[in-house]
């Protein structure tokens, strides 16, 4: 008879961390489009570059090992730098979008805590 092997603790931990990061990404997107007081305005004003920016941020968040405000802000800064170099993007709009995304961290954190319960 063969004994079944138990998964290693690190493998299980990686799944849990990945799940939390995925929840964080989903919470960020959902809050921006539906939970924030400006959600209706956000949905109306979305431009294709802003959608791509947010999608890239959420993808990056899914791969985070540490979901924290610092990691969230760093991810936004890193990805928005690429968009700042594009000619067809208004820099003021980009700066406003980045500022708005960063301002949602407390609400995202609260949403994550609710999802974890």
Phi, psi and omega per residue, in radians:
X1 nan 2.363 3.099
X2 -1.596 2.411 3.062
X3 -1.483 2.463 3.063
X4 -1.402 2.438 -3.139
X5 -1.537 2.443 3.071
X6 -1.467 2.478 3.099
X7 -1.098 2.554 3.113
X8 -1.139 2.607 -3.137
X9 -1.044 -0.659 -3.116
X10 -1.155 -0.583 3.105
X11 -1.167 -0.749 3.117
X12 -1.140 -0.739 3.118
X13 -1.081 -0.710 3.127
X14 -1.080 -0.679 3.114
X15 -1.136 -0.739 -3.138
X16 -1.121 -0.812 3.136
X17 -1.091 -0.746 3.099
X18 -1.079 -0.684 3.107
X19 -1.132 -0.713 3.119
X20 -1.134 -0.739 3.131
X21 -1.116 -0.708 3.113
X22 -1.113 -0.708 3.082
X23 -1.089 -0.699 3.137
X24 -1.088 -0.762 3.136
X25 -1.111 -0.773 3.139
X26 -1.130 -0.714 3.128
X27 -1.110 -0.714 -3.140
X28 -1.078 -0.836 -3.134
X29 -1.147 -0.784 -3.124
X30 -1.130 -0.728 -3.137
X31 -1.112 -0.794 -3.107
X32 -1.050 -0.740 -3.055
X33 -1.543 -0.423 -3.030
X34 -2.307 -0.442 -3.008
X35 -1.716 -0.443 -3.076
X36 -1.320 2.737 3.104
X37 -1.043 -0.470 -3.140
X38 -1.674 0.310 -3.022
X39 -0.982 -0.783 -3.123
X40 -1.104 -0.715 3.104
X41 -1.163 -0.735 3.123
X42 -1.017 -0.806 -3.121
X43 -1.128 -0.674 -3.132
X44 -1.200 -0.654 -3.016
X45 -1.615 0.031 -3.104
X46 -1.085 2.306 3.048
X47 -1.895 2.792 -3.077
X48 -1.045 -0.655 3.137
X49 -1.174 -0.587 3.135
X50 -1.204 -0.659 3.074
X51 -1.102 -0.760 3.119
X52 -1.119 -0.723 3.113
X53 -1.020 -0.876 -3.121
X54 -1.127 -0.677 3.115
X55 -1.110 -0.730 3.121
X56 -1.141 -0.677 3.102
X57 -1.104 -0.789 3.140
X58 -1.128 -0.704 3.092
X59 -1.049 -0.765 -3.140
X60 -1.121 -0.701 3.137
X61 -1.113 -0.594 3.118
X62 -1.092 -0.460 -3.127
X63 -1.662 0.020 -3.120
X64 -1.243 2.442 3.006
X65 -1.544 -0.543 -3.121
X66 -2.114 1.900 3.116
X67 -1.657 1.754 -3.116
X68 -2.416 2.972 3.119
X69 -1.096 -0.710 -3.136
X70 -1.096 -0.775 3.135
X71 -1.153 -0.687 3.128
X72 -1.096 -0.866 3.140
X73 -1.111 -0.708 3.125
X74 -1.092 -0.717 3.116
X75 -1.102 -0.783 3.119
X76 -1.052 -0.814 -3.133
X77 -1.073 -0.794 -3.096
X78 -1.078 -0.826 -3.081
X79 -1.295 -0.650 -3.127
X80 -1.186 -0.424 3.094
X81 -1.038 -0.687 3.105
X82 -1.097 -0.711 -3.130
X83 -1.261 -0.502 3.122
X84 -1.128 -0.456 -3.123
X85 -1.423 -0.169 -3.116
X86 -1.421 2.388 -3.061
X87 -1.257 -0.549 -3.031
X88 -1.506 0.119 -3.117
X89 -1.877 2.179 3.095
X90 -1.198 2.153 -3.061
X91 -1.127 -0.572 3.099
X92 -1.180 -0.731 3.101
X93 -1.097 -0.733 3.125
X94 -1.095 -0.805 3.127
X95 -1.066 -0.704 3.106
X96 -1.133 -0.719 3.134
X97 -1.131 -0.780 3.122
X98 -1.075 -0.793 3.135
X99 -1.060 -0.766 -3.139
X100 -1.121 -0.762 3.126
X101 -1.066 -0.775 -3.136
X102 -1.157 -0.574 -3.104
X103 -1.211 -0.240 -3.100
X104 -1.550 0.016 -3.046
X105 -0.991 -0.803 -3.099
X106 -1.044 -0.703 3.129
X107 -1.224 -0.651 3.101
X108 -1.130 -0.758 3.124
X109 -1.050 -0.777 3.127
X110 -1.076 -0.733 3.122
X111 -1.112 -0.715 3.096
X112 -1.077 -0.764 3.121
X113 -1.082 -0.701 3.096
X114 -1.153 -0.684 3.134
X115 -1.197 -0.581 -3.127
X116 -1.229 -0.433 -3.140
X117 -1.348 nan nan
